[in-house]
Amino acid sequence: MSKAFEREVTFEIDGRTFSFATWSDVSALFAIRLLAKYDRPRRGCESGLCGTCESLVDGAPTRLCQVASTSLDGVSIVSGSRPGR
């Protein structure tokens, strides 16, 4: 089992810039919604099955509940990449 580490991240989501300290074992979805206090992307199953949190991360569709919050550093996110949202 790996030990979580704290790291400062700065990223852009839907044209807004956020910066905060987070840990490697925290999901990007959790960090965006609770640490950054930003209400998008939407939360769903939080296990990667439903795709509700899928967003474009540097242009690539990504389910944010499946990636570490520390990977957000320097990226640009457009929330709600799924059609019809």
A tleap script that builds the chain and sets N, CA, C and O, in Angstrom:
source leaprc.protein.ff14SB
mol = sequence {
  NMET SER LYS ALA PHE GLU ARG GLU VAL THR
  PHE GLU ILE ASP GLY ARG THR PHE SER PHE
  ALA THR TRP SER ASP VAL SER ALA LEU PHE
  ALA ILE ARG LEU LEU ALA LYS TYR ASP ARG
  PRO ARG ARG GLY CYS GLU SER GLY LEU CYS
  GLY THR CYS GLU SER LEU VAL ASP GLY ALA
  PRO THR ARG LEU CYS GLN VAL ALA SER THR
  SER LEU ASP GLY VAL SER ILE VAL SER GLY
  SER ARG PRO GLY CARG
}
set mol.1.N position { 0.845 -1.167 0.000 }
set mol.1.CA position { 0.000 0.000 0.000 }
set mol.1.C position { 0.898 1.240 0.000 }
set mol.1.O position { 1.803 1.360 0.825 }
set mol.2.N position { 0.638 2.159 -0.932 }
set mol.2.CA position { 1.464 3.361 -1.015 }
set mol.2.C position { 0.945 4.431 -0.068 }
set mol.2.O position { -0.242 4.481 0.253 }
set mol.3.N position { 1.848 5.271 0.363 }
set mol.3.CA position { 1.496 6.350 1.277 }
set mol.3.C position { 1.089 7.583 0.461 }
set mol.3.O position { 1.767 7.956 -0.497 }
set mol.4.N position { -0.017 8.203 0.850 }
set mol.4.CA position { -0.487 9.406 0.160 }
set mol.4.C position { 0.468 10.564 0.453 }
set mol.4.O position { 1.062 10.632 1.529 }
set mol.5.N position { 0.609 11.469 -0.512 }
set mol.5.CA position { 1.442 12.637 -0.297 }
set mol.5.C position { 0.683 13.888 -0.698 }
set mol.5.O position { -0.187 13.855 -1.568 }
set mol.6.N position { 1.026 14.986 -0.052 }
set mol.6.CA position { 0.359 16.246 -0.330 }
set mol.6.C position { 1.112 16.979 -1.441 }
set mol.6.O position { 2.340 16.941 -1.524 }
set mol.7.N position { 0.333 17.642 -2.284 }
set mol.7.CA position { 0.921 18.391 -3.394 }
set mol.7.C position { 0.016 19.569 -3.743 }
set mol.7.O position { -1.209 19.455 -3.689 }
set mol.8.N position { 0.608 20.677 -4.092 }
set mol.8.CA position { -0.136 21.852 -4.545 }
set mol.8.C position { -0.435 21.674 -6.033 }
set mol.8.O position { 0.461 21.362 -6.818 }
set mol.9.N position { -1.692 21.871 -6.416 }
set mol.9.CA position { -2.077 21.778 -7.822 }
set mol.9.C position { -2.755 23.075 -8.258 }
set mol.9.O position { -3.453 23.725 -7.479 }
set mol.10.N position { -2.533 23.430 -9.513 }
set mol.10.CA position { -3.199 24.574 -10.131 }
set mol.10.C position { -3.699 24.091 -11.484 }
set mol.10.O position { -2.944 23.503 -12.258 }
set mol.11.N position { -4.972 24.340 -11.765 }
set mol.11.CA position { -5.563 23.886 -13.016 }
set mol.11.C position { -6.706 24.814 -13.399 }
set mol.11.O position { -7.127 25.666 -12.617 }
set mol.12.N position { -7.195 24.632 -14.615 }
set mol.12.CA position { -8.318 25.421 -15.116 }
set mol.12.C position { -9.482 24.481 -15.415 }
set mol.12.O position { -9.300 23.414 -16.001 }
set mol.13.N position { -10.684 24.895 -15.003 }
set mol.13.CA position { -11.883 24.132 -15.344 }
set mol.13.C position { -12.964 25.110 -15.776 }
set mol.13.O position { -13.308 26.039 -15.046 }
set mol.14.N position { -13.488 24.891 -16.958 }
set mol.14.CA position { -14.528 25.749 -17.539 }
set mol.14.C position { -14.128 27.229 -17.504 }
set mol.14.O position { -14.955 28.104 -17.248 }
set mol.15.N position { -12.838 27.489 -17.767 }
set mol.15.CA position { -12.339 28.855 -17.836 }
set mol.15.C position { -11.988 29.493 -16.502 }
set mol.15.O position { -11.554 30.645 -16.473 }
set mol.16.N position { -12.164 28.775 -15.391 }
set mol.16.CA position { -11.829 29.292 -14.064 }
set mol.16.C position { -10.590 28.587 -13.545 }
set mol.16.O position { -10.442 27.378 -13.726 }
set mol.17.N position { -9.700 29.327 -12.903 }
set mol.17.CA position { -8.464 28.766 -12.374 }
set mol.17.C position { -8.611 28.475 -10.890 }
set mol.17.O position { -9.142 29.291 -10.137 }
set mol.18.N position { -8.136 27.302 -10.475 }
set mol.18.CA position { -8.169 26.885 -9.074 }
set mol.18.C position { -6.780 26.445 -8.650 }
set mol.18.O position { -6.005 25.940 -9.462 }
set mol.19.N position { -6.470 26.637 -7.386 }
set mol.19.CA position { -5.200 26.202 -6.826 }
set mol.19.C position { -5.431 25.803 -5.372 }
set mol.19.O position { -6.025 26.560 -4.604 }
set mol.20.N position { -4.962 24.616 -4.997 }
set mol.20.CA position { -5.109 24.153 -3.622 }
set mol.20.C position { -4.180 22.967 -3.382 }
set mol.20.O position { -3.634 22.391 -4.323 }
set mol.21.N position { -4.007 22.615 -2.116 }
set mol.21.CA position { -3.215 21.440 -1.745 }
set mol.21.C position { -4.135 20.232 -1.704 }
set mol.21.O position { -5.262 20.315 -1.215 }
set mol.22.N position { -3.648 19.108 -2.219 }
set mol.22.CA position { -4.436 17.880 -2.221 }
set mol.22.C position { -3.505 16.694 -1.995 }
set mol.22.O position { -2.291 16.864 -1.889 }
set mol.23.N position { -4.073 15.503 -1.923 }
set mol.23.CA position { -3.317 14.292 -1.650 }
set mol.23.C position { -3.460 13.319 -2.800 }
set mol.23.O position { -4.440 13.363 -3.544 }
set mol.24.N position { -2.486 12.444 -2.944 }
set mol.24.CA position { -2.463 11.515 -4.071 }
set mol.24.C position { -3.575 10.478 -4.026 }
set mol.24.O position { -3.911 9.902 -5.061 }
set mol.25.N position { -4.153 10.224 -2.864 }
set mol.25.CA position { -5.213 9.216 -2.779 }
set mol.25.C position { -6.619 9.819 -2.839 }
set mol.25.O position { -7.601 9.135 -2.551 }
set mol.26.N position { -6.715 11.093 -3.212 }
set mol.26.CA position { -8.002 11.782 -3.363 }
set mol.26.C position { -8.318 11.853 -4.858 }
set mol.26.O position { -7.455 12.211 -5.661 }
set mol.27.N position { -9.557 11.511 -5.232 }
set mol.27.CA position { -9.915 11.562 -6.649 }
set mol.27.C position { -10.031 13.005 -7.129 }
set mol.27.O position { -10.305 13.916 -6.348 }
set mol.28.N position { -9.821 13.193 -8.412 }
set mol.28.CA position { -9.951 14.523 -9.010 }
set mol.28.C position { -11.374 15.051 -8.831 }
set mol.28.O position { -11.564 16.240 -8.574 }
set mol.29.N position { -12.366 14.184 -8.964 }
set mol.29.CA position { -13.763 14.590 -8.788 }
set mol.29.C position { -14.007 15.120 -7.379 }
set mol.29.O position { -14.614 16.178 -7.211 }
set mol.30.N position { -13.543 14.400 -6.376 }
set mol.30.CA position { -13.697 14.824 -4.985 }
set mol.30.C position { -13.014 16.172 -4.757 }
set mol.30.O position { -13.586 17.068 -4.136 }
set mol.31.N position { -11.787 16.308 -5.266 }
set mol.31.CA position { -11.034 17.552 -5.067 }
set mol.31.C position { -11.724 18.743 -5.727 }
set mol.31.O position { -11.815 19.816 -5.130 }
set mol.32.N position { -12.204 18.561 -6.937 }
set mol.32.CA position { -12.867 19.665 -7.646 }
set mol.32.C position { -14.138 20.076 -6.916 }
set mol.32.O position { -14.376 21.266 -6.709 }
set mol.33.N position { -14.951 19.111 -6.527 }
set mol.33.CA position { -16.242 19.426 -5.909 }
set mol.33.C position { -16.107 19.896 -4.460 }
set mol.33.O position { -16.816 20.814 -4.049 }
set mol.34.N position { -15.216 19.291 -3.684 }
set mol.34.CA position { -15.160 19.621 -2.264 }
set mol.34.C position { -14.019 20.559 -1.879 }
set mol.34.O position { -14.223 21.458 -1.063 }
set mol.35.N position { -12.840 20.379 -2.436 }
set mol.35.CA position { -11.735 21.264 -2.091 }
set mol.35.C position { -11.826 22.593 -2.834 }
set mol.35.O position { -11.585 23.652 -2.255 }
set mol.36.N position { -12.178 22.532 -4.134 }
set mol.36.CA position { -12.310 23.758 -4.922 }
set mol.36.C position { -13.704 24.378 -4.788 }
set mol.36.O position { -13.923 25.525 -5.177 }
set mol.37.N position { -14.641 23.603 -4.233 }
set mol.37.CA position { -16.024 24.064 -4.072 }
set mol.37.C position { -16.663 24.472 -5.409 }
set mol.37.O position { -17.355 25.486 -5.504 }
set mol.38.N position { -16.411 23.660 -6.421 }
set mol.38.CA position { -16.963 23.878 -7.751 }
set mol.38.C position { -17.967 22.768 -8.010 }
set mol.38.O position { -17.627 21.596 -7.854 }
set mol.39.N position { -19.187 23.094 -8.399 }
set mol.39.CA position { -20.258 22.099 -8.474 }
set mol.39.C position { -20.323 21.295 -9.772 }
set mol.39.O position { -21.254 20.513 -9.965 }
set mol.40.N position { -19.366 21.475 -10.645 }
set mol.40.CA position { -19.262 20.643 -11.833 }
set mol.40.C position { -17.869 20.066 -11.858 }
set mol.40.O position { -16.945 20.709 -11.360 }
set mol.41.N position { -17.677 18.935 -12.389 }
set mol.41.CA position { -18.594 18.026 -13.048 }
set mol.41.C position { -19.548 17.363 -12.055 }
set mol.41.O position { -19.334 17.375 -10.843 }
set mol.42.N position { -20.592 16.794 -12.613 }
set mol.42.CA position { -21.582 16.138 -11.764 }
set mol.42.C position { -21.023 14.858 -11.155 }
set mol.42.O position { -20.112 14.234 -11.699 }
set mol.43.N position { -21.590 14.488 -10.021 }
set mol.43.CA position { -21.169 13.273 -9.329 }
set mol.43.C position { -22.166 12.166 -9.615 }
set mol.43.O position { -23.376 12.394 -9.621 }
set mol.44.N position { -21.657 10.970 -9.852 }
set mol.44.CA position { -22.521 9.816 -10.110 }
set mol.44.C position { -22.150 8.673 -9.192 }
set mol.44.O position { -22.229 8.793 -7.969 }
set mol.45.N position { -21.744 7.568 -9.784 }
set mol.45.CA position { -21.458 6.354 -9.015 }
set mol.45.C position { -20.115 6.419 -8.275 }
set mol.45.O position { -19.909 5.674 -7.317 }
set mol.46.N position { -19.218 7.281 -8.696 }
set mol.46.CA position { -17.875 7.448 -8.133 }
set mol.46.C position { -17.005 6.194 -8.245 }
set mol.46.O position { -16.033 6.039 -7.506 }
set mol.47.N position { -17.361 5.302 -9.172 }
set mol.47.CA position { -16.541 4.119 -9.397 }
set mol.47.C position { -16.161 3.956 -10.869 }
set mol.47.O position { -15.551 2.955 -11.245 }
set mol.48.N position { -16.520 4.940 -11.703 }
set mol.48.CA position { -16.142 4.919 -13.106 }
set mol.48.C position { -17.095 4.208 -14.037 }
set mol.48.O position { -16.851 4.147 -15.242 }
set mol.49.N position { -18.168 3.673 -13.509 }
set mol.49.CA position { -19.090 2.893 -14.337 }
set mol.49.C position { -20.100 3.744 -15.097 }
set mol.49.O position { -20.407 3.441 -16.250 }
set mol.50.N position { -20.616 4.785 -14.489 }
set mol.50.CA position { -21.742 5.507 -15.094 }
set mol.50.C position { -21.322 6.605 -16.086 }
set mol.50.O position { -22.083 6.929 -16.998 }
set mol.51.N position { -20.149 7.166 -15.924 }
set mol.51.CA position { -19.676 8.206 -16.830 }
set mol.51.C position { -20.212 9.600 -16.550 }
set mol.51.O position { -19.951 10.521 -17.324 }
set mol.52.N position { -20.947 9.779 -15.475 }
set mol.52.CA position { -21.529 11.081 -15.159 }
set mol.52.C position { -20.462 12.159 -14.987 }
set mol.52.O position { -20.691 13.308 -15.366 }
set mol.53.N position { -19.325 11.823 -14.437 }
set mol.53.CA position { -18.265 12.803 -14.174 }
set mol.53.C position { -17.310 12.986 -15.360 }
set mol.53.O position { -16.343 13.740 -15.258 }
set mol.54.N position { -17.570 12.305 -16.482 }
set mol.54.CA position { -16.670 12.379 -17.624 }
set mol.54.C position { -16.549 13.812 -18.133 }
set mol.54.O position { -17.550 14.490 -18.364 }
set mol.55.N position { -15.334 14.250 -18.301 }
set mol.55.CA position { -15.018 15.607 -18.748 }
set mol.55.C position { -13.831 15.538 -19.687 }
set mol.55.O position { -13.140 14.521 -19.754 }
set mol.56.N position { -13.594 16.622 -20.411 }
set mol.56.CA position { -12.416 16.686 -21.276 }
set mol.56.C position { -11.247 17.242 -20.478 }
set mol.56.O position { -11.295 18.370 -19.986 }
set mol.57.N position { -10.208 16.446 -20.356 }
set mol.57.CA position { -8.983 16.864 -19.671 }
set mol.57.C position { -7.923 17.017 -20.748 }
set mol.57.O position { -7.467 16.033 -21.331 }
set mol.58.N position { -7.540 18.250 -21.004 }
set mol.58.CA position { -6.624 18.563 -22.108 }
set mol.58.C position { -7.102 17.908 -23.409 }
set mol.58.O position { -6.301 17.405 -24.197 }
set mol.59.N position { -8.423 17.925 -23.616 }
set mol.59.CA position { -9.031 17.427 -24.840 }
set mol.59.C position { -9.382 15.956 -24.861 }
set mol.59.O position { -10.034 15.500 -25.801 }
set mol.60.N position { -8.973 15.196 -23.857 }
set mol.60.CA position { -9.242 13.755 -23.821 }
set mol.60.C position { -10.369 13.436 -22.840 }
set mol.60.O position { -10.331 13.896 -21.699 }
set mol.61.N position { -11.376 12.653 -23.259 }
set mol.61.CA position { -12.444 12.265 -22.339 }
set mol.61.C position { -11.865 11.499 -21.149 }
set mol.61.O position { -11.125 10.531 -21.324 }
set mol.62.N position { -12.209 11.941 -19.937 }
set mol.62.CA position { -11.650 11.361 -18.719 }
set mol.62.C position { -12.729 11.281 -17.647 }
set mol.62.O position { -13.457 12.248 -17.426 }
set mol.63.N position { -12.833 10.163 -16.998 }
set mol.63.CA position { -13.743 10.024 -15.857 }
set mol.63.C position { -12.984 10.463 -14.617 }
set mol.63.O position { -12.092 9.760 -14.141 }
set mol.64.N position { -13.341 11.619 -14.102 }
set mol.64.CA position { -12.585 12.263 -13.039 }
set mol.64.C position { -12.597 11.511 -11.721 }
set mol.64.O position { -11.732 11.746 -10.877 }
set mol.65.N position { -13.553 10.612 -11.521 }
set mol.65.CA position { -13.562 9.819 -10.287 }
set mol.65.C position { -12.472 8.750 -10.312 }
set mol.65.O position { -12.180 8.137 -9.285 }
set mol.66.N position { -11.873 8.526 -11.477 }
set mol.66.CA position { -10.877 7.469 -11.641 }
set mol.66.C position { -9.432 7.953 -11.651 }
set mol.66.O position { -8.512 7.138 -11.722 }
set mol.67.N position { -9.215 9.268 -11.580 }
set mol.67.CA position { -7.845 9.789 -11.615 }
set mol.67.C position { -7.518 10.511 -10.315 }
set mol.67.O position { -8.399 11.066 -9.658 }
set mol.68.N position { -6.252 10.496 -9.958 }
set mol.68.CA position { -5.796 11.152 -8.731 }
set mol.68.C position { -5.855 12.665 -8.874 }
set mol.68.O position { -5.578 13.210 -9.943 }
set mol.69.N position { -6.212 13.324 -7.809 }
set mol.69.CA position { -6.301 14.785 -7.824 }
set mol.69.C position { -4.951 15.435 -8.103 }
set mol.69.O position { -4.898 16.540 -8.643 }
set mol.70.N position { -3.868 14.769 -7.745 }
set mol.70.CA position { -2.546 15.336 -7.989 }
set mol.70.C position { -2.216 15.406 -9.477 }
set mol.70.O position { -1.305 16.132 -9.874 }
set mol.71.N position { -2.952 14.658 -10.304 }
set mol.71.CA position { -2.725 14.701 -11.757 }
set mol.71.C position { -3.370 15.927 -12.397 }
set mol.71.O position { -3.194 16.159 -13.593 }
set mol.72.N position { -4.108 16.709 -11.628 }
set mol.72.CA position { -4.766 17.909 -12.162 }
set mol.72.C position { -3.793 19.045 -12.450 }
set mol.72.O position { -4.117 19.955 -13.214 }
set mol.73.N position { -2.621 19.007 -11.859 }
set mol.73.CA position { -1.695 20.130 -11.963 }
set mol.73.C position { -1.364 20.470 -13.414 }
set mol.73.O position { -0.824 19.645 -14.151 }
set mol.74.N position { -1.696 21.702 -13.812 }
set mol.74.CA position { -1.353 22.205 -15.136 }
set mol.74.C position { -2.321 21.850 -16.240 }
set mol.74.O position { -2.076 22.212 -17.391 }
set mol.75.N position { -3.418 21.153 -15.946 }
set mol.75.CA position { -4.338 20.741 -17.005 }
set mol.75.C position { -5.471 21.745 -17.187 }
set mol.75.O position { -5.718 22.606 -16.342 }
set mol.76.N position { -6.142 21.602 -18.315 }
set mol.76.CA position { -7.335 22.391 -18.622 }
set mol.76.C position { -8.495 21.411 -18.768 }
set mol.76.O position { -8.404 20.446 -19.527 }
set mol.77.N position { -9.589 21.659 -18.038 }
set mol.77.CA position { -10.734 20.745 -18.025 }
set mol.77.C position { -11.972 21.473 -18.531 }
set mol.77.O position { -12.222 22.628 -18.186 }
set mol.78.N position { -12.743 20.767 -19.362 }
set mol.78.CA position { -14.069 21.231 -19.762 }
set mol.78.C position { -15.027 20.199 -19.193 }
set mol.78.O position { -15.027 19.048 -19.629 }
set mol.79.N position { -15.845 20.597 -18.223 }
set mol.79.CA position { -16.720 19.624 -17.567 }
set mol.79.C position { -17.879 19.233 -18.465 }
set mol.79.O position { -18.329 20.015 -19.303 }
set mol.80.N position { -18.355 18.008 -18.275 }
set mol.80.CA position { -19.516 17.518 -19.018 }
set mol.80.C position { -19.253 17.281 -20.478 }
set mol.80.O position { -19.917 17.882 -21.323 }
set mol.81.N position { -18.291 16.413 -20.813 }
set mol.81.CA position { -17.951 16.155 -22.218 }
set mol.81.C position { -18.949 15.229 -22.902 }
set mol.81.O position { -18.917 15.089 -24.125 }
set mol.82.N position { -19.826 14.600 -22.145 }
set mol.82.CA position { -20.761 13.644 -22.734 }
set mol.82.C position { -21.827 14.393 -23.541 }
set mol.82.O position { -22.279 15.460 -23.125 }
set mol.83.N position { -22.225 13.850 -24.675 }
set mol.83.CA position { -23.244 14.500 -25.514 }
set mol.83.C position { -24.532 14.739 -24.741 }
set mol.83.O position { -24.944 13.912 -23.927 }
set mol.84.N position { -25.155 15.862 -25.000 }
set mol.84.CA position { -26.433 16.173 -24.383 }
set mol.84.C position { -26.335 16.774 -23.010 }
set mol.84.O position { -27.355 16.927 -22.338 }
set mol.85.N position { -25.133 17.126 -22.560 }
set mol.85.CA position { -24.975 17.711 -21.230 }
set mol.85.C position { -24.432 19.115 -21.331 }
set mol.85.O position { -24.230 19.774 -20.311 }
savepdb mol mol.pdb
quit
